[in-house]
Amino acid sequence: MLNWIRRRLAKSAASAVLTDPAPVDIPHDKIAARAAEIWDRKGRPHGQDVQNWMEAEAELRTEFAARPHPEPSPRKPR
Protein backbone atom coordinates (compact mmCIF):
# COMPACT_ATOMS: atom_id res chain seq x y z
CA MET A 1 0.00 0.00 0.00
CA LEU A 2 2.78 2.43 0.89
CA ASN A 3 4.52 1.83 -2.43
CA TRP A 4 1.27 2.52 -4.25
CA ILE A 5 0.92 5.84 -2.42
CA ARG A 6 4.51 6.78 -3.22
CA ARG A 7 4.03 5.97 -6.90
CA ARG A 8 0.78 7.92 -6.94
CA LEU A 9 2.38 10.96 -5.31
CA ALA A 10 5.41 10.78 -7.61
CA LYS A 11 3.15 10.57 -10.65
CA SER A 12 1.12 13.52 -9.41
CA ALA A 13 4.26 15.54 -8.72
CA ALA A 14 5.57 14.80 -12.20
CA SER A 15 2.33 15.90 -13.83
CA ALA A 16 2.24 19.01 -11.64
CA VAL A 17 5.71 19.94 -12.84
CA LEU A 18 4.60 19.56 -16.43
CA THR A 19 1.42 21.60 -16.03
CA ASP A 20 2.48 24.17 -13.42
CA PRO A 21 5.04 26.64 -14.79
CA ALA A 22 5.93 28.01 -11.33
CA PRO A 23 5.88 25.29 -8.67
CA VAL A 24 5.09 26.49 -5.18
CA ASP A 25 6.79 25.04 -2.11
CA ILE A 26 4.06 24.27 0.42
CA PRO A 27 4.98 23.15 3.93
CA HIS A 28 4.06 19.55 4.74
CA ASP A 29 2.19 20.55 7.90
CA LYS A 30 -0.08 22.93 5.97
CA ILE A 31 -1.00 20.18 3.51
CA ALA A 32 -1.65 17.76 6.37
CA ALA A 33 -3.89 20.26 8.16
CA ARG A 34 -5.87 21.00 4.98
CA ALA A 35 -6.23 17.28 4.21
CA ALA A 36 -7.62 16.77 7.73
CA GLU A 37 -10.11 19.61 7.14
CA ILE A 38 -11.21 18.03 3.86
CA TRP A 39 -11.54 14.62 5.53
CA ASP A 40 -13.65 16.19 8.28
CA ARG A 41 -15.85 18.07 5.75
CA LYS A 42 -16.52 14.85 3.87
CA GLY A 43 -17.69 13.11 7.05
CA ARG A 44 -14.44 11.27 7.82
CA PRO A 45 -14.76 8.46 5.24
CA HIS A 46 -12.27 5.61 5.37
CA GLY A 47 -9.78 5.00 2.56
CA GLN A 48 -9.67 8.43 0.92
CA ASP A 49 -6.49 9.70 2.54
CA VAL A 50 -4.52 9.96 -0.71
CA GLN A 51 -7.39 11.68 -2.48
CA ASN A 52 -7.79 14.13 0.41
CA TRP A 53 -4.04 14.82 0.42
CA MET A 54 -4.00 15.50 -3.33
CA GLU A 55 -7.05 17.73 -3.04
CA ALA A 56 -5.47 19.67 -0.16
CA GLU A 57 -2.24 20.09 -2.08
CA ALA A 58 -4.10 21.35 -5.16
CA GLU A 59 -6.13 23.84 -3.11
CA LEU A 60 -3.05 25.18 -1.38
CA ARG A 61 -1.07 25.44 -4.63
CA THR A 62 -3.88 27.52 -6.08
CA GLU A 63 -4.01 29.73 -2.99
CA PHE A 64 -0.23 30.17 -2.78
CA ALA A 65 0.05 30.89 -6.51
CA ALA A 66 -2.66 33.57 -6.29
CA ARG A 67 -0.73 35.50 -3.64
CA PRO A 68 1.32 38.41 -4.91
CA HIS A 69 5.01 37.66 -4.81
CA PRO A 70 7.03 40.25 -2.89
CA GLU A 71 9.73 41.99 -4.84
CA PRO A 72 13.22 40.90 -3.81
CA SER A 73 15.14 43.48 -1.81
CA PRO A 74 17.69 45.35 -3.89
CA ARG A 75 21.23 44.33 -3.11
CA LYS A 76 23.62 46.92 -1.79
CA PRO A 77 26.70 47.52 -3.92
CA ARG A 78 29.94 46.52 -2.27
Sequence and secondary structure as in RCSB ss.txt:
>XXXX:A:sequence
MLNWIRRRLAKSAASAVLTDPAPVDIPHDKIAARAAEIWDRKGRPHGQDVQNWMEAEAELRTEFAARPHPEPSPR
KPR
>XXXX:A:secstr
 HHHHHHHHHHHHHHHHHH SS     HHHHHHHHHHHHHHTT  TT HHHHHHHHHHHHHHHHHHS        
   
